[in-house]
Amino acid sequence: MPRVVILKTGTTYPTIREAFGDFDSWFVAGLAPELNLQVVDVTVDDLPGRPQEWDGIVVTGSPAMVSDRAPWSEQTASWLAEAVAAEIPILGVCYGHQLLAHALGGEAGFHPGGRETGTHQVTLLDAAEDDPLFKGLPREFPAQLTHRQSALRLPENAVLLGCNDFEAHQAFRVGPCAWGVQFHPEFSSDIMRAYLKVQAPDLVKEGLDADSLLAGVKNAPEASSLLDRFSQIVMNP
């Protein structure tokens, strides 16, 4: 069985964790059962050996901020850069997306437009048509999102794959098999609704319509399919 490590970069809100489990369990549920999955919490535990010891790497979201450059985060960034050089398949999600960009010479920081949260459309670019992870997906599809920081500048050798009106860098690839996605393929619509309910007081303060965002949540099967698509890439290199 191919060995895949899930690098856990934080934990969700306590009320959401009690109802739905934590970040890592959502990825475990979405990745193919044929994979041998191991979870390593890089905020407290050592990095899992050399990247070359793994057949695939997944990096979760986090309430932390890449721009804070916490020691654990910077160490993980260096490890990911080594993994990219070794052409190990990588899927970085939200924080993982931003960390991957930062690790390879891009820039992560607060989005000038503030927070993006809820179910929003993602538009794929021409480069996605023959991309191993995205090919065959519709040009536009809904995705679950919640972030305040973004990959503000991609690495020089990155291929931009997706965007939307708010976020210029929704998806990118570096090399043959390292991807970052700002959206959350591991989120169900119920998890997205739970996030919006927790965030509601802050959303109101930020001038966002919490009720409208909650009413707009819908399933995002195309986005969720990326976890199985990534699994197939790992299993069929």
N, C-alpha and C positions, 0 to 999 in steps of 0.2 A: 504494500500500500504506500503510495506517495506520502511523504512526510511534509506537513504544512504547519508552520508556526503562526499563531495569532498573537501579535504584539499588542497587548492591552495597554493603552496610554492614559487610562483614567477610569472613572466610574460614573454612572448616571445618577440622577436625583433619587434620594431614598424611596420616595413613594412609588416611582416608576420601577425601581429595582424590586420592590416588594411585590408588585403586580405582574411584572413581565420578565424578571431576571435582569442581568447586566449585559453590557456591550458584547462581551465574548460569547454569551449564550445565543445571541441573535445571529452572529456569524456562524456559529456551529450549526444552527438550525438551517441556514441557507446554503452552506457549502455542501458538496456532494458527500454522501455517507461512505463512499469508497476511499476517502482521504483519511490518513492517520493524523488527527489534529492534536496539537499541543498548545496550550495557552500560557504565555509568559507575561506577567505584569511588569513592564519595564520601569514603572515608577518606583518599584520597591525591590525587584529582583534583578539579578545579573542578566545580561544579554545571553541568548541561547547559543553559545559556541560561535563557530564561524558560519557566515551565511551559506557557504558551500555545503554545509551539512544538511541543508533543507532543499526540498523540491519546490516549495512555494512559501511566500511570506504575505501575510495580511496585517495591515496596521489599522487599528480602530480609531474612532473619534475620541474626543476628550473634552472636558470642561477647561483644561489648561490652555494656555496660549503659546504658540510656537515662538512668538517674538519675545517672550520672557526668557528664553534660552536657558531653561533649567538644566542642570548637569545631566540628568537622566535623558532628557530630550536631545541634547547635543550629542551625547554618546550614541543614542539610537540613530540620529541623523548620519553620523560617521559610518555606523554599521550598515545602514541602508545604501549609502554611497558605494560601499564595498560590494553589496549584493547586486546593485545595478551593474557594476563593472564585471561581475561574474555571470551576468545574464540569468540570474535566478528570477522566476516570475514573481512580481510584486503587485499587490493591490492595496493602495493607500486610500483611506476613506476619511473625508472631512479633515480632522487634525492630521491623519496619515497622509492625505493629499498635500496639505500645506507643508508638512515636515519633509516629504519627498522633494518638493520643489526647493525648499530651503537647503536640503542636504546636497543638492546638485548645483547650487549657485544661484538659484532664484531668490525670491523675497516673499516672506509671509508677514502679514500685519493686519491691522483693523481695516475693514472695508470702509471707504469714505462715505458710503451710503447707509451705513449702520447694519442692522440685522436683517437677514433673510431667513424666514421660517414659514413652515407650512408646505402644502403641495403646490409645486410650480412646474412649468414646462421647461424642459431642457431641449435645446436644438443641436443636432449633430451637424458637423461641418463636412465638407467633401472628403477630408482626410480620414474620416471614420468609415467610409464606404468599404475600404479594404483592410481596416484595422482588425487584428485577430479577435479582440474582445467585443467590438461594437458592430462588426459587419452583420447585416441582416436585420438590424433594429430599424424601426421607423425613424424618419428624419426628425420627428418631434415626439416626445413622450413625457408623461408626468413623472415627477420624482419627489421624494420627501427631503426636505432641507431644514437645517437649523444651524446657523453659524453667524458669528460676528467678525471673525477673521477670515482672510482669503489668501490664496496664492496671488499676491499682487503682481509679481513678475515671475514668469516661468524661466526655467533654465534655458540657456542659449540653444541647446540641441533638442529641446522639447517639441513635440508635435501637438498642436492644439486640436482637440477632437470635438469639444462641445462647449456651449455657452448659453446664456439667456440674456434678457434685457437688463437684469440686475448684475449678473456675475459674468465677467468676460472669460473666466477660466473654470468652467464646470468639469472639464475632463481633459487630460493630456496623457501622452505616452512619451517615455524616454527609452531609447534603444528598442530592442525587439519585444520586450515583455515586462516593462515596468509602467504601471498605470496609477494615476491619481484621479479620484473623482470627488468633487466637493459635496455632492448629494449622498444620501444614505440608502444604498441598496438593501441594507439589513433591517431597515425600519418597516414595520407593518403600518397600515393606516391607524390601527388602534394605538400603537406606540406614538405616532405623530400627534394624534389627538391628545394623548396624555401629556406630551411635551407642551403643547399649546396651552393646556389648562394650567400647568405649573408656571408657564411664562407669562400668563395673562396680565398680572399686575405690572410687570416690566414693559410689556407690549403697549399697554395704555399710556404709560409714561413716555414711551418713545414715539407716540403718535400713530401707532399701528392699530388696525381694527381687529381686535382679538376675536370677536364673534364672527366676523366675515372670514378670517383665516381658518377658524374652526369649521365653519360651514363648508369651506372649500376643500377640505381634506377628502381625498379619494384614493382608491387602490393604485399602485404604481408597478404593475407586473413587469413591464419592460426594464425598469430600473432594477427591480429585484432579481431579474434574470442574470444580472452580471455576476452574482455569486456562483451560480452553476456554470456560467460561461467561463469564468476564471478557473473553476475546478477542472473543466474539460481541458483547458490549456495546460494545467499542471499534469494531468493524467496522460496527455497526448503531446509531449514536447516535440 
